[in-house]
Amino acid sequence: MGVELRIHAFFPLLAIVCLGLSAADGWVRGIGLFLVLVAAVVVRETARLLVAAWFGLSLRAVLLLPVGGLFAYATPESQENANQGGGQFAMAFAGPLANIATGLVLAATFLGAGGNMNLLGQPLIASASLLRSMVWMQIFIGVLHLLPAYPLDCGRLLRGSFARKHGFAPGARASAGLGQILALTTMVGGMLLHNPWLIIAGFFIMIGAQIEDQGVFFQTVVDTVQMREVMLTDFATLSPSDTLADALYRCVHSLQEDFPVVRGPQLVGIVSRQRIVDALRSDGNGYVQSVMSRAFQVARPEDTLGTTIRRITAGRGLSLIPITESGRVVGVVSVQNLMSAMSLLAEQRRIERQESGT
């Protein structure tokens, strides 16, 4: 449905851990234990996705961890709506309520069907009793998210509170730091209680907190970099009256994948190298104006990189944004050159700091 689903590499590797915990009961029960965990995550994320759809939140991607998913929103408006008002509470409590309710329904079903099932038998989650594990895994995931540790659900509420009082970046860093402390506490508690699930939960809370911390750092960087610092100023343009053969000749002698199309100083379209080649193959020689795209976005030199990245990710198939000043194209930013430009800018700033220090 247009949402990119990403699975963290450690999630499938957790199946090996489940096999190790189930060595005495056989590999089939080990896989069954892993599927019990997957089912709990599916219940949780399905509830959160339904709530997101109810509030009209637009998602770009979901990164799945064994403790739940991290949402990446497609628009700044969706990000803002998910972190304020009733939306943040609905998103925070949808997952825990769904898991706990599912656990209680399963418990009632198993007790009603069998009657003699020992729900309080120890250990609560083990491959030797997959039915009991189904109940307690749901409840465990639900209760876990009531801890005030990011990226857990109550940690998201705490992050929102910090952000409103101290600003987004300081608040997010504070909540991520608290999440790492609670994750370490959970792992130590799991070791003392000989509970492998607490150790696993703490480990993945730590990973989620680190992912958030890196995301905040990246967001802070891109919101301070202006387009004039990373845009390409040495670029080629095409005219709508150029023939496709002439445009192909320009492509041969340029590293650009996409070209602004200008009439005098005015930007009128964008055309890609591949579009030129395809048109020549299918229809023969023609003019650039017949194949250029008139649907494009522009940025200004003073716009931040974060704003431009959101435009690129929001526009399906958008690979180039012209930078205009007074209607004239003064630079371009493309997905192709953005990462190398950021790397070179970071090196330039490092050298400037060294020189200013000396």
Backbone torsions as a table, in degrees:
resi	resn	phi	psi	omega
1	MET	NA	32.2	176.5
2	GLY	85.1	3.3	178.8
3	VAL	-106.4	125.3	-179.4
4	GLU	-77.1	125.7	179.8
5	LEU	-100.6	120.2	179.0
6	ARG	-116.8	139.5	178.7
7	ILE	-116.9	121.8	-179.8
8	HIS	-61.2	141.7	-174.8
9	ALA	-57.3	-31.5	-178.4
10	PHE	-73.4	-17.4	-178.3
11	PHE	-64.7	-57.3	177.6
12	PRO	-64.4	-29.5	178.0
13	LEU	-66.9	-20.5	177.9
14	LEU	-64.7	-21.6	176.0
15	ALA	-60.3	-35.3	177.9
16	ILE	-65.5	-39.4	177.1
17	VAL	-62.5	-43.5	178.6
18	CYS	-62.2	-38.2	176.8
19	LEU	-64.2	-39.1	178.0
20	GLY	-65.3	-40.4	178.5
21	LEU	-68.6	-20.0	-175.9
22	SER	-110.1	21.4	-175.5
23	ALA	-56.4	-37.1	-177.3
24	ALA	-75.5	-18.7	-175.4
25	ASP	-105.0	-4.1	177.9
26	GLY	100.8	155.6	-174.1
27	TRP	-70.0	-28.3	-180.0
28	VAL	-63.8	-44.0	178.1
29	ARG	-68.7	-30.1	176.1
30	GLY	-64.1	-44.8	175.9
31	ILE	-64.5	-38.2	177.4
32	GLY	-60.6	-39.9	178.5
33	LEU	-64.6	-39.9	177.4
34	PHE	-64.0	-40.7	179.2
35	LEU	-67.2	-29.7	174.9
36	VAL	-61.8	-42.2	176.8
37	LEU	-65.9	-43.4	179.4
38	VAL	-59.9	-41.5	179.9
39	ALA	-61.6	-39.6	179.3
40	ALA	-64.6	-40.0	178.6
41	VAL	-68.1	-39.1	179.1
42	VAL	-62.8	-44.0	178.1
43	VAL	-59.4	-46.5	-177.6
44	ARG	-62.5	-50.1	-175.1
45	GLU	-71.8	-31.8	175.9
46	THR	-61.9	-43.9	178.2
47	ALA	-61.6	-42.7	-178.4
48	ARG	-68.7	-36.6	178.0
49	LEU	-66.8	-38.3	177.6
50	LEU	-64.5	-41.1	178.1
51	VAL	-66.0	-41.0	177.7
52	ALA	-60.3	-41.8	178.1
53	ALA	-66.3	-37.8	179.5
54	TRP	-61.4	-40.1	-179.2
55	PHE	-87.7	2.6	177.3
56	GLY	71.4	28.4	-179.9
57	LEU	-81.0	131.9	-179.0
58	SER	-95.1	119.6	-178.0
59	LEU	-101.8	143.0	173.8
60	ARG	-99.2	-40.2	-177.0
61	ALA	-157.4	156.8	174.0
62	VAL	-128.9	123.5	176.1
63	LEU	-100.7	118.5	-176.2
64	LEU	-92.7	124.9	169.7
65	LEU	-114.5	161.6	178.1
66	PRO	-60.8	-20.7	177.0
67	VAL	-93.2	0.3	179.1
68	GLY	136.4	-171.2	-174.5
69	GLY	-109.4	151.3	172.9
70	LEU	-106.8	123.0	-177.3
71	PHE	-90.3	137.4	169.4
72	ALA	-113.8	120.0	-174.4
73	TYR	-88.4	147.2	-173.9
74	ALA	-79.8	-23.8	-177.8
75	THR	-132.5	151.4	175.7
76	PRO	-59.7	-32.2	180.0
77	GLU	-64.7	-41.4	178.4
78	SER	-65.7	-40.9	176.8
79	GLN	-59.2	-43.6	-177.9
80	GLU	-68.5	-42.2	-179.3
81	ASN	-66.8	-30.6	179.6
82	ALA	-75.1	-17.1	-175.6
83	ASN	-110.7	12.3	179.3
84	GLN	-149.5	161.1	176.6
85	GLY	65.0	-154.0	-178.7
86	GLY	-67.9	-23.8	-179.0
87	GLY	-62.5	-40.3	-177.2
88	GLN	-67.4	-36.8	179.3
89	PHE	-72.4	-38.7	177.7
90	ALA	-63.7	-43.7	178.9
91	MET	-67.3	-32.4	-177.3
92	ALA	-73.7	-36.7	-173.0
93	PHE	-101.6	-8.0	179.6
94	ALA	-61.9	-46.5	-177.9
95	GLY	-64.7	-54.7	179.5
96	PRO	-58.4	-42.5	180.0
97	LEU	-64.3	-39.9	179.6
98	ALA	-65.3	-43.1	179.4
99	ASN	-65.6	-47.2	-178.1
100	ILE	-65.7	-42.0	178.5
101	ALA	-63.4	-41.7	178.0
102	THR	-63.3	-41.5	177.5
103	GLY	-60.9	-42.4	-180.0
104	LEU	-67.9	-39.6	177.8
105	VAL	-64.2	-43.3	177.9
106	LEU	-62.8	-41.6	179.1
107	ALA	-61.4	-45.6	179.2
108	ALA	-63.7	-38.9	179.7
109	THR	-65.5	-47.2	-178.2
110	PHE	-66.5	-40.6	179.3
111	LEU	-68.2	-38.0	178.6
112	GLY	-69.7	-32.7	-178.7
113	ALA	-81.2	-41.4	-175.1
114	GLY	-101.2	-41.3	177.9
115	GLY	83.2	-34.0	-175.7
116	ASN	-109.8	17.4	-179.1
117	MET	-75.1	130.8	-179.7
118	ASN	-91.7	93.6	-177.5
119	LEU	-70.2	-22.4	-177.2
120	LEU	-98.9	11.0	178.6
121	GLY	-64.8	149.2	-178.5
122	GLN	-105.4	140.5	-6.6
123	PRO	-74.3	153.7	-177.0
124	LEU	-66.9	-35.4	-179.8
125	ILE	-121.4	110.3	-179.2
126	ALA	-158.9	154.8	-178.7
127	SER	-68.6	-20.0	-179.6
128	ALA	-67.6	-23.2	179.5
129	SER	-137.5	86.6	-175.3
130	LEU	-70.8	-32.7	179.3
131	LEU	-65.8	-45.5	176.8
132	ARG	-63.7	-36.5	179.1
133	SER	-64.4	-35.7	178.2
134	MET	-60.3	-39.9	179.3
135	VAL	-67.7	-52.5	-171.8
136	TRP	-77.1	-24.3	175.2
137	MET	-66.9	-41.3	176.6
138	GLN	-61.0	-47.2	-178.6
139	ILE	-67.2	-38.7	179.7
140	PHE	-61.1	-46.9	179.7
141	ILE	-64.5	-39.8	-179.8
142	GLY	-65.5	-47.9	-179.3
143	VAL	-67.9	-35.9	-179.9
144	LEU	-56.0	-38.6	-176.5
145	HIS	-77.3	0.4	172.8
146	LEU	-87.1	-5.3	174.9
147	LEU	-74.1	142.2	-178.3
148	PRO	-81.7	53.7	-177.7
149	ALA	-125.1	122.2	175.7
150	TYR	-71.5	136.0	16.1
151	PRO	-96.9	20.3	177.2
152	LEU	-67.3	161.6	-169.7
153	ASP	-62.8	-45.1	178.0
154	CYS	-67.9	-27.8	173.6
155	GLY	-64.6	-32.7	176.7
156	ARG	-65.8	-41.1	177.1
157	LEU	-62.9	-41.9	179.0
158	LEU	-64.1	-39.2	178.1
159	ARG	-62.5	-41.0	178.1
160	GLY	-62.4	-39.5	178.0
161	SER	-65.3	-44.5	177.1
162	PHE	-60.7	-42.5	-176.3
163	ALA	-65.0	-38.6	179.6
164	ARG	-67.1	-31.4	-177.6
165	LYS	-87.1	-36.6	-170.7
166	HIS	-121.0	-0.1	-175.4
167	GLY	99.3	158.1	-173.0
168	PHE	-63.0	-54.9	-174.2
169	ALA	-63.1	-50.8	178.4
170	PRO	-62.1	-39.1	179.5
171	GLY	-65.2	-41.2	179.5
172	ALA	-67.3	-39.4	178.4
173	ARG	-65.3	-39.6	179.5
174	ALA	-64.9	-43.8	-179.4
175	SER	-68.9	-36.0	177.4
176	ALA	-66.9	-39.4	177.2
177	GLY	-63.7	-42.8	177.2
178	LEU	-63.5	-38.0	178.0
179	GLY	-61.4	-40.6	179.1
180	GLN	-66.8	-37.5	177.7
181	ILE	-64.9	-45.9	179.6
182	LEU	-67.5	-33.2	177.1
183	ALA	-63.6	-44.0	178.5
184	LEU	-64.1	-40.1	177.6
185	THR	-62.2	-41.6	179.2
186	THR	-63.4	-41.6	179.3
187	MET	-65.8	-42.0	178.0
188	VAL	-64.3	-41.7	177.1
189	GLY	-61.4	-39.4	177.2
190	GLY	-63.3	-37.8	177.3
191	MET	-66.1	-43.4	-178.6
192	LEU	-67.4	-35.2	-178.6
193	LEU	-92.3	0.5	-178.0
194	HIS	55.9	42.2	-179.4
195	ASN	-112.5	104.2	-176.8
196	PRO	-65.5	-26.0	-177.1
197	TRP	-72.3	-32.6	174.1
198	LEU	-67.4	-37.9	177.7
199	ILE	-63.8	-45.5	179.8
200	ILE	-63.0	-44.5	180.0
201	ALA	-61.1	-46.0	179.5
202	GLY	-61.2	-38.7	-179.7
203	PHE	-62.3	-43.8	-177.0
204	PHE	-79.9	-25.5	170.1
205	ILE	-63.5	-41.3	177.7
206	MET	-59.9	-44.2	179.1
207	ILE	-62.9	-45.6	179.7
208	GLY	-61.6	-40.3	178.5
209	ALA	-64.7	-38.5	178.7
210	GLN	-67.7	-39.4	177.0
211	ILE	-61.1	-42.5	178.6
212	GLU	-64.2	-42.7	-179.5
213	ASP	-61.6	-42.1	177.4
214	GLN	-65.1	-38.7	178.6
215	GLY	-64.0	-39.9	178.0
216	VAL	-65.1	-42.1	178.5
217	PHE	-61.1	-45.1	179.7
218	PHE	-62.5	-44.1	-179.6
219	GLN	-62.1	-40.3	179.2
220	THR	-62.9	-40.1	-179.3
221	VAL	-67.4	-50.5	-174.4
222	VAL	-68.2	-23.2	178.7
223	ASP	-83.5	-3.6	176.6
224	THR	-110.5	-11.0	179.3
225	VAL	-91.8	128.1	177.7
226	GLN	-95.1	157.7	-175.1
227	MET	-63.1	-32.0	-180.0
228	ARG	-63.0	-19.7	-178.3
229	GLU	-83.1	-21.9	-175.5
230	VAL	-124.0	-5.4	-177.1
231	MET	-72.6	151.3	174.3
232	LEU	-80.5	123.9	178.5
233	THR	-101.3	-13.1	176.8
234	ASP	-106.7	94.1	-174.5
235	PHE	-142.8	161.6	-179.8
236	ALA	-104.1	147.6	175.2
237	THR	-122.6	162.3	174.8
238	LEU	-121.4	160.6	175.9
239	SER	-106.5	147.1	177.9
240	PRO	-62.2	-21.2	179.5
241	SER	-89.4	-2.9	175.5
242	ASP	-67.0	143.7	174.1
243	THR	-77.4	159.3	178.9
244	LEU	-65.0	-32.2	177.8
245	ALA	-65.3	-42.8	177.0
246	ASP	-65.0	-38.9	179.0
247	ALA	-64.5	-38.7	178.5
248	LEU	-65.0	-38.5	176.5
249	TYR	-60.4	-41.4	178.1
250	ARG	-64.5	-37.3	178.8
251	CYS	-63.0	-39.9	-178.5
252	VAL	-60.5	-35.2	-175.0
253	HIS	-101.8	21.6	179.1
254	SER	-139.1	148.8	176.2
255	LEU	-88.1	-2.8	-178.1
256	GLN	-70.4	144.7	172.7
257	GLU	-95.2	-27.0	-178.4
258	ASP	-131.4	149.0	-175.1
259	PHE	-130.1	132.4	168.4
260	PRO	-67.7	141.9	176.6
261	VAL	-110.1	119.6	-174.4
262	VAL	-123.1	144.7	171.6
263	ARG	-114.8	103.5	-170.0
264	GLY	67.3	-128.5	176.7
265	PRO	-88.9	-6.0	-170.8
266	GLN	-90.3	129.6	175.2
267	LEU	-77.2	126.5	-177.4
268	VAL	-122.7	-9.4	-180.0
269	GLY	179.4	-179.5	177.0
270	ILE	-138.4	140.9	178.2
271	VAL	-137.4	143.6	-179.9
272	SER	-99.5	157.0	177.3
273	ARG	-59.2	-42.5	-178.0
274	GLN	-65.5	-36.5	178.9
275	ARG	-64.9	-37.7	177.9
276	ILE	-64.1	-46.8	-179.5
277	VAL	-63.3	-44.8	-179.2
278	ASP	-62.0	-41.2	-179.6
279	ALA	-66.0	-40.9	177.7
280	LEU	-62.9	-39.7	-179.1
281	ARG	-68.6	-40.1	-173.2
282	SER	-88.2	-38.8	-172.6
283	ASP	-119.7	-2.9	-177.6
284	GLY	80.3	-168.2	-175.0
285	ASN	-71.1	142.3	178.1
286	GLY	-154.9	-149.9	-178.5
287	TYR	-119.1	151.8	-177.5
288	VAL	-59.6	-35.1	-176.8
289	GLN	-63.3	-21.0	-179.5
290	SER	-81.0	-16.4	-177.1
291	VAL	-120.2	-7.7	-177.5
292	MET	-73.2	154.9	176.4
293	SER	-91.9	129.5	178.3
294	ARG	-95.9	-1.7	177.3
295	ALA	-99.9	106.9	-177.8
296	PHE	-152.0	164.9	175.8
297	GLN	-118.2	152.4	177.8
298	VAL	-125.0	160.6	175.1
299	ALA	-129.8	165.1	177.8
300	ARG	-105.8	157.7	-178.9
301	PRO	-58.4	-30.4	-178.1
302	GLU	-86.8	-5.1	176.4
303	ASP	-64.2	150.0	178.4
304	THR	-82.2	157.9	178.3
305	LEU	-63.8	-35.3	179.0
306	GLY	-59.5	-43.2	178.3
307	THR	-62.1	-42.3	-179.0
308	THR	-68.7	-39.1	177.7
309	ILE	-61.5	-40.7	178.6
310	ARG	-64.3	-34.8	176.9
311	ARG	-67.1	-40.8	-179.7
312	ILE	-64.9	-45.0	-177.6
313	THR	-72.1	-29.0	-180.0
314	ALA	-77.1	-29.5	-179.4
315	GLY	-87.5	117.2	-179.2
316	ARG	-65.2	120.6	178.1
317	GLY	78.4	4.2	-179.8
318	LEU	-75.2	120.9	-176.7
319	SER	-122.4	-6.6	-178.8
320	LEU	-146.1	136.8	174.3
321	ILE	-124.6	117.8	175.1
322	PRO	-72.5	145.5	175.4
323	ILE	-103.8	119.2	-174.6
324	THR	-117.5	149.5	176.4
325	GLU	-139.8	118.2	-176.4
326	SER	57.3	37.8	178.5
327	GLY	80.2	-3.4	-178.3
328	ARG	-104.9	137.8	179.7
329	VAL	-76.2	118.2	-179.5
330	VAL	-110.9	-6.0	179.7
331	GLY	-177.1	171.0	176.9
332	VAL	-138.3	151.9	173.5
333	VAL	-128.4	126.3	179.3
334	SER	-125.3	156.0	175.5
335	VAL	-58.8	-34.3	-176.8
336	GLN	-60.7	-40.8	-174.2
337	ASN	-103.5	-3.9	-170.9
338	LEU	-64.1	-46.3	-176.4
339	MET	-65.9	-41.6	178.9
340	SER	-67.0	-36.8	178.1
341	ALA	-64.7	-40.6	178.5
342	MET	-64.4	-40.7	179.7
343	SER	-64.0	-44.3	179.3
344	LEU	-67.3	-36.6	178.2
345	LEU	-64.3	-41.1	178.2
346	ALA	-61.5	-40.3	178.3
347	GLU	-67.1	-39.4	178.6
348	GLN	-62.6	-43.2	179.8
349	ARG	-66.6	-35.9	178.3
350	ARG	-63.5	-44.1	179.6
351	ILE	-64.8	-40.2	179.0
352	GLU	-63.2	-39.2	177.9
353	ARG	-65.1	-40.2	178.7
354	GLN	-64.3	-43.5	-178.7
355	GLU	-67.2	-38.5	179.1
356	SER	-69.4	-27.8	179.0
357	GLY	-75.0	-27.3	179.6
358	THR	-90.0	NA	NA
